[in-house]
């Protein structure tokens, strides 16, 4: 904050009524400007505002850790000491442009980024030092940086530290259009067959993701108590992220219907787990995790999401399919849409928010194909015109 008084002055010539009106208008303008300056807290830096915003904002721990990393590595070194009131749309757009050119914001001149030694007679060529190469920051990362800055400046505006939030007017990189790349039905069959060849637990895990389109964290956080074997339904309530159990990504519970073959596989899997747990001298409980890694054969801890991804990627590479575990979610969605299942049902199974808007945006091509199929079906049922 500053304790200095602010003085504004201007001379209005004339003594007639028009001059008085101009003087009154100018006085009102000055009062407005002074009020804004008093509220602007001119000494508040963006770094201080970032700290205060992080302190009061309600976000998940994993999200907070990500934001802190972006702030400390990228935002604070450049803009942290700048008074918040001095930041405008041009400042932000220039910052984003520099990051799109080089994430290190270099001066475009060659330099050694990693010295192997710093002796007086050191020869970088002989020592194998690493020369700097510009690596542009991705558009998605810059959009995250913008979200952090915008959230902070919105808070500063609410708190009276700045007159308005310039991030609202600043341009940021456009989001990359979604391009899901699910495995083909033939590739999915090869993947499922290989998974069951490895072991039945792993095969059941891969099959379940194909059949439901569950997110990785939802899969790892799944407990036997969430499976209604008689009703043939999974009740998804929790998510496993960074070693903690929390709400699903959209903070909404959802129920996914299961087909009879999937239920049979899950019954067999539950029986295997029960036998395994009891062989360890422990009691089986429906609160145990459905899937667990080799380090916790009693299923008291879930399968690590990162371990699931790594094992799946290795398996896919072995059968010659370039894919990842999340692509099975795309496979589930696209197979349903291609089969003509309506958009709200597919959206509900995937747990998308926005009433189907997200599903439509991500899977637009498959929705269009489904719409074409619906048109052909309707056309075949239309009454035939007489010749």
KOLGUDREN-682804 format. One record per residue (C-alpha): x, y, z. Coordinates in steps of 0.02 Angstrom, whole numbers, padded with zeros to 5 digits, always signed. Each point is the difference from the previous one (the first is absolute). Example, Ala and Ser with C-alpha at 12.3 -4.5 7.8 and 13.67 -1.06 7.14 Angstrom:
// residues 2
+00615-00225+00390/+00069+00172-00033/
END
This chain:
// residues 387
+00000+00000+00000/+00053+00182-00022/-00034+00143+00121/+00037+00137-00127/-00140+00121-00042/-00057+00011-00179/-00030+00173-00077/-00087+00030-00166/-00029+00170-00079/-00060+00080-00159/-00048+00177-00047/-00172+00031-00074/-00010+00168-00088/-00157+00105+00001/-00131+00058+00126/-00161-00046-00090/-00115-00146+00041/+00083-00111-00132/+00169+00025+00084/-00075-00044+00170/-00075-00159-00073/+00170-00047-00074/+00081+00032+00168/-00129-00107+00091/+00025-00141-00126/+00189+00010+00021/-00018-00001+00190/-00107-00158-00011/+00131-00079-00113/+00140+00043+00123/-00099-00070+00146/-00024-00161-00097/+00185-00014-00041/+00055+00036+00177/-00122-00129+00068/+00069-00129-00120/+00179+00041+00047/-00040-00016+00184/-00077-00169-00034/+00139-00054-00115/+00129-00027+00138/+00139+00049-00120/+00139-00091+00095/-00083-00172-00008/+00105-00109-00116/-00066-00144-00103/+00108-00117+00105/-00087+00056+00160/-00170-00015-00084/+00043-00176-00058/+00045-00050+00178/-00162+00071+00069/-00104-00081-00136/+00079-00170+00033/-00030+00023+00186/-00188+00027-00015/-00050-00093-00158/-00083-00171+00019/+00083-00127-00114/+00055-00181+00014/+00173-00034+00071/+00060-00075-00163/-00059+00155-00095/+00080+00114+00128/+00168-00089-00019/-00011+00020-00189/-00040+00185+00016/+00143+00031+00122/+00119-00082-00124/-00058+00112-00142/+00009+00155+00110/+00175-00033+00069/+00078-00060-00163/-00079+00118-00126/-00111+00140+00064/+00088+00069+00153/+00176+00017-00077/-00072+00113-00136/-00152+00088+00070/+00010-00028+00187/+00078+00169+00042/-00112+00100-00119/-00135+00104+00085/-00167-00079-00038/-00070+00167-00059/+00136+00010-00134/-00045-00164-00082/-00109+00019-00154/-00056-00108-00145/+00154+00046-00101/+00115-00056+00142/-00085-00169+00009/-00007-00028-00187/+00185+00043-00015/+00039-00123+00140/-00098-00139-00086/+00082+00038-00168/+00174-00017+00075/-00046-00166+00079/-00069-00065-00165/+00170+00041-00079/+00106-00070+00143/-00054-00058+00172/+00164+00066+00070/-00033+00172-00076/+00177+00007-00068/+00066+00151-00096/+00013-00105-00158/+00190-00006+00013/+00096-00165+00017/+00061-00046+00174/+00049-00154+00101/-00147-00058+00104/+00088-00137+00101/+00184+00012+00041/+00086-00163+00046/+00141+00098+00082/+00046+00181+00032/+00192-00001+00004/+00093+00148-00070/+00067-00103-00144/-00163-00093-00025/-00044-00048-00179/-00186-00024-00023/+00022-00095-00164/+00116-00130+00077/-00099-00014+00162/-00166-00031-00086/-00092+00150+00072/-00179+00020-00058/-00040+00147-00113/-00168+00086+00023/-00137-00046-00123/-00161+00099+00001/-00149-00106+00050/-00169+00087-00017/-00123-00019+00142/-00159-00092-00051/-00160+00097-00028/-00090-00102+00134/+00132+00044+00131/-00011+00185-00042/-00188-00009+00018/+00027-00070+00175/+00118+00143+00040/-00132+00121-00063/-00132-00081+00110/+00112+00024+00153/+00038+00182-00043/-00181+00037-00043/-00063-00078+00162/+00126+00102+00099/-00042+00164-00086/-00187-00032+00020/+00030-00019+00187/+00106+00159+00001/-00143+00091-00085/-00125-00063+00130/+00117+00052+00141/+00018+00175-00071/+00183-00015-00045/-00027+00034-00186/-00139+00088-00094/-00032-00144-00121/+00069-00168-00054/+00104+00021-00160/+00009-00189-00026/-00180+00002-00061/+00054+00096-00154/+00167-00089-00029/+00011-00125-00141/+00069-00171+00041/+00036-00149-00114/-00152-00089-00065/-00031-00174+00070/+00051-00144-00111/-00153-00085-00075/-00029-00168+00086/+00059-00147-00106/-00040-00164+00086/+00092-00148-00076/-00083-00158+00065/+00064-00173-00049/-00096-00086-00137/-00113-00147+00047/+00134-00119-00067/+00135+00086+00104/-00113-00001+00154/-00024-00187-00021/+00189-00027-00008/+00026+00106+00154/-00134-00091+00101/+00068-00170-00052/+00177+00048+00049/-00060+00069+00167/-00085-00163+00048/+00155-00096-00058/+00104+00100+00124/-00117-00039+00146/-00187-00004+00036/+00002+00150+00118/+00083+00109-00130/-00114-00064-00136/-00153+00043+00105/+00068+00175+00030/+00027+00035-00185/-00169-00076-00045/-00089+00108+00128/+00075+00161-00069/-00054-00051-00176/-00176-00041+00058/-00029+00155+00107/+00117+00139-00057/+00051+00031+00180/+00136+00126+00037/+00165-00070+00064/-00021+00075+00173/-00178-00066+00013/+00060-00173-00048/+00139-00001+00129/-00113+00068+00137/-00138-00128-00032/-00050-00108+00149/-00104-00160-00004/-00137+00091+00098/-00028+00110-00153/-00051-00149-00108/-00181-00056+00007/+00017-00177-00068/-00187-00036+00006/-00049+00166-00078/+00147-00010-00123/+00051+00179+00035/+00159+00090+00056/-00026+00148+00116/+00145+00119-00029/+00026+00117+00146/+00187+00017+00026/+00160+00037-00093/+00181-00044+00045/+00123+00141-00034/+00178+00023+00067/-00022-00132+00134/-00163+00072+00065/-00183-00045-00017/-00114+00143-00050/-00156+00043-00099/-00016-00042-00183/+00069+00128-00123/-00169+00084-00025/-00046-00021+00186/-00153-00100-00051/-00046-00180+00036/-00054-00104-00148/-00064-00175-00029/+00058-00103-00149/-00098-00151-00059/+00102-00157-00035/-00030-00139-00124/-00016-00179+00058/+00173-00053-00063/+00085+00141+00096/-00097-00047+00157/+00057-00181-00019/+00182+00056-00015/-00018+00109+00156/-00079-00143+00099/+00145-00113-00046/+00122+00138+00044/-00081+00028+00170/+00012-00187+00037/+00186+00002-00044/+00033+00149+00111/-00097-00078+00144/+00102-00161-00012/+00162+00098-00011/-00040+00111+00150/-00055-00146+00110/+00157-00096-00048/+00098+00143+00078/-00095-00027+00162/-00107+00156-00019/-00187+00029-00013/-00076+00047-00166/-00106+00159+00002/-00100+00090-00133/+00097+00157+00047/+00157-00073-00078/+00058+00072-00165/-00052-00096-00155/+00171+00017-00081/+00167+00002+00090/+00183-00015-00047/+00119-00142+00046/+00065+00096+00151/-00169-00010+00088/-00073-00173-00038/-00129+00025+00139/-00081+00140-00104/+00011+00122+00145/+00078+00128-00119/-00052+00038-00178/+00099-00028-00158/+00107+00155-00031/-00071+00100-00147/+00175+00030-00068/+00040-00186+00013/-00160-00041-00095/+00048+00120-00140/+00178-00065-00010/-00052-00183-00004/-00133+00033-00131/+00120+00099-00109/+00129-00141+00007/-00133-00128-00044/-00066+00104-00146/+00176+00022-00068/+00027-00188+00009/-00153-00036-00110/+00045+00140-00120/-00135+00126+00044/+00050+00182+00028/-00122+00050+00137/-00025+00039+00185/-00124-00047+00136/-00106+00158-00020/-00033-00048-00182/-00109-00143+00066/-00118+00134+00066/-00008+00069-00176/-00028-00176-00066/-00150-00025+00114/-00076+00167-00050/+00026-00018-00187/-00065-00179-00005/-00160+00055+00087/-00025+00150-00114/+00037-00103-00155/-00130-00126+00057/-00129+00140+00007/-00012+00024+00189/-00067+00173+00038/+00116+00140+00055/-00072+00028+00177/+00023-00185+00042/+00180-00002-00061/+00035+00163+00092/-00074-00072+00160/+00106-00158-00009/+00158+00103-00026/-00041+00121+00140/+00014+00153-00110/-00068+00165+00064/-00094+00129-00102/-00150-00108-00045/+00089-00085-00146/+00090+00155-00066/+00171-00072+00043/-00042-00167-00080/-00060+00087-00157/+00157+00108-00010/+00121-00146+00025/-00089-00130-00106/-00079+00112-00132/+00056-00110-00145/-00079-00156+00076/-00159+00094+00046/-00012+00055-00182/+00023-00180-00058/-00135-00057+00121/-00114+00137-00064/+00029-00059-00179/-00041-00177+00052/-00160+00061+00083/-00048+00092-00159/+00025-00157-00104/-00104-00104+00122/-00139+00128-00002/+00008+00011-00189/-00020-00188-00015/-00158+00009+00105/-00081+00144-00092/-00155-00041-00103/+00043-00036-00180/-00065+00118-00133/-00097-00077-00140/+00079+00017-00172/
END
